[in-house]
Amino acid sequence: MKEKAIRSEGKKRRYVGSAAGFAAGYLVLLIAVFLIIVCNDPHGWIPFVKEHYANLIFIAVSVFFLVAIVYCYYFFEDRQVLLKVSNTVLVFTLFLFSAVLCYVFGRFVSVYARPFALFALLGTFLLNRKNAIFLNFIFSMFLFIIDMYTNMYAGLSAGTGGSAELTADVFATLMIGFASGTLAVFLSERIKNRIGLLATGVVIALPTCLVVLLLKLPALAGAGWASYLEPLGWRALGSIVSSVLALAAMPLFEVMFNRLTSFRLRELTSSNAPLLDKLKREAPGTFNHSLIVAQLAESCALAVGENAELARAAAYYHDVGKLKQPDCFTENQSGYNVHDELTPELSADIIRSHATEGYDLLAKAHLPRIIADVAREHHGTLPIKYFYDKATRLSGEEADIRDFSYYGPTPRSKISAIIMIADAAEAATRAMKSRAPADVERTVRAIIEERMDLGQFADCDVTMKELTTIKETLVDALSGVHHHRVEYPAIRFNRDKKAVEKKDKE
C-alpha cells in the first residue's frame, strides 16, 4: 500500500510538471509567432505592437487554446505521455522546428514550397499514428493563424489600407497542411526503410498539387500554362522537401529524445551493431540463445498486437550483461564449469548480476531506455533454483530465498513479460528429451503459471487472454525450432560418386 501511495504521489508530481512544461512551451511558441509576424512589418516591432495590439492579444488567446487542446487530449486519451517531461519537450520542439522551416520556405522561396508534411512525418515515427493525426490538425491551425496575420500585415505595409482580404493562399495553408499531413501519416506508417520515406514525398505531391490547382484555377483563368505550372511545381517540391528534411532530422531527434523509430530499431538489430558484435565474439552461446528468443518474442508480440520490431530488438540485448563474465554461464562453457569451485551464494550473485549489469551497459551505450529496462526486468524477482537447492543440500538446512533471487524489478511492460516467458521457455525446451507439442505445451504452461503465482506480472498490463495467446504461440514456434531430424547414415561419397561407408574408410 505504501509503495502504491508513493507511485501515486509521483504521478501527481509528474502531471504538475507536464502542465508547467506545456505552459513553458506555450510561451516559446507565442514568442516565435510574434517574431514571425513582426518580421513581416518593415516599420519595426514597437509601432507594430502599438497599432495591432488587439490582434496580438487574439493570437495569444488562439495559440493558448490550441496548446490547451493538446494538453487535454493527452490528459484524457494518452495520459502516459504526460509522465515524461521529454515527451512534452519533443511535441513543442516538433511544432517550433516545423513552423520555422515552413515560414522560411514560405518567405524566401514560395508559399507553396513549404514542407507542410514535415511535422506529420516526424510525428508518425517519433510519436505514433494516432498522435500524429491529431497533432497535425493542431499544427495546420497553428500555421493558419500565422499565415492569416503575416499576409494581412504584409498587405497593410504595402499601403493597401484598411483590412486586407484573406487570399486563397491563406486558406490553402489550412487545406494543404491538413491534407498532406494526414496523407503522410497513413502512407508512412508501414515504411521500413529510408528510401520509402523519400518515395512518400513524391506520392504526397500528387493530391496536394490537385488542391493547389483547384484553389488557383479562378485566379489563373485565361493565363498561360506557365502560370499554372509554377505553383504546382513549388507544391511538388515542397512535398519532396518534407521527406528530405524528415529524413535528415530523424537521427537528430532519435538521439536528442532517445526515441525508437523503425529505422533505428533496424540499425540496433544489425549484426554489426557494436554490442551485438561483441556478444557474438565473446559469448557466442548467449548470442545464439538471444537470436532464438528474439524470434519467439517477435512472434508473441505480433500475436498480442505489440511492437514486434521492438520485441525483437529488446530480446537481442536482454542478456548482454553476460558479457561481464561470459564463462560463468552454461551456454558459453565447453566442459569446464567455474561454479564447481564457487560457493552457491557467490554463484548466485554472479548469475543474478547479469540483469543489472546489462541495464548499466545499455544505459552507458545510450541505447533506448525501454531496451535497457527489459534487460533488467526479464528475470523479475525470480529465485535461482539450482543454486538455492545446492546451498540447501550443502548446509543441511533451508537457505534464505532472498539470497538466491534476482534483484528485479518485475516486468513493467508487455514486451518485458513476453521476453521473460520466451527466455525461460527456450532454455527449458532446449533441455527436454521429448519436444512433442503436448510436452512443450506442458512446460510453457508451467513456466507462465509459476510466474503468475510469484507475482511477476503484477506491474504490467498483460491479460490472461494475452498470456494464453503467448503460450500457444510459443508452443507452435518451439515445436518447430527444436524439431527432431532423422538419423543420417554414416556414408560419404568419393570423387567417383560412389558410396563409401565411414567404418570402411577408418
HELIX and SHEET records of a PDB file:
HELIX    1   1 LYS A    2  VAL A   38  1                                  37    
HELIX    2   2 TRP A   45  GLU A   51  1                                   7    
HELIX    3   3 TYR A   53  GLU A   77  1                                  25    
HELIX    4   4 ARG A   79  LEU A   83  5                                   5    
HELIX    5   5 VAL A   85  PHE A  108  1                                  24    
HELIX    6   6 VAL A  111  ALA A  113  5                                   3    
HELIX    7   7 LEU A  118  LEU A  126  1                                   9    
HELIX    8   8 ARG A  129  SER A  157  1                                  29    
HELIX    9   9 ALA A  168  SER A  188  1                                  21    
HELIX   10  10 ARG A  194  LYS A  216  1                                  23    
HELIX   11  11 TRP A  225  MET A  256  1                                  32    
HELIX   12  12 SER A  262  LEU A  268  1                                   7    
HELIX   13  13 PRO A  274  GLU A  282  1                                   9    
HELIX   14  14 PRO A  284  VAL A  304  1                                  21    
HELIX   15  15 ALA A  308  TYR A  317  1                                  10    
HELIX   16  16 VAL A  320  LEU A  323  5                                   4    
HELIX   17  17 PRO A  326  CYS A  328  5                                   3    
HELIX   18  18 THR A  330  ASN A  332  5                                   3    
HELIX   19  19 VAL A  338  GLU A  341  5                                   4    
HELIX   20  20 PRO A  344  LYS A  364  1                                  21    
HELIX   21  21 ARG A  369  GLU A  377  1                                   9    
HELIX   22  22 LYS A  385  SER A  395  1                                  11    
HELIX   23  23 ILE A  401  PHE A  404  5                                   4    
HELIX   24  24 LYS A  414  ARG A  430  1                                  17    
HELIX   25  25 PRO A  437  ASP A  453  1                                  17    
HELIX   26  26 MET A  464  VAL A  481  1                                  18    
HELIX   27  27 LYS A  502  LYS A  505  1                                   4    
SHEET    1   A 2 ILE A 491  PHE A 493  0                                        
SHEET    2   A 2 ALA A 499  GLU A 501 -1                                        
END                                                                             
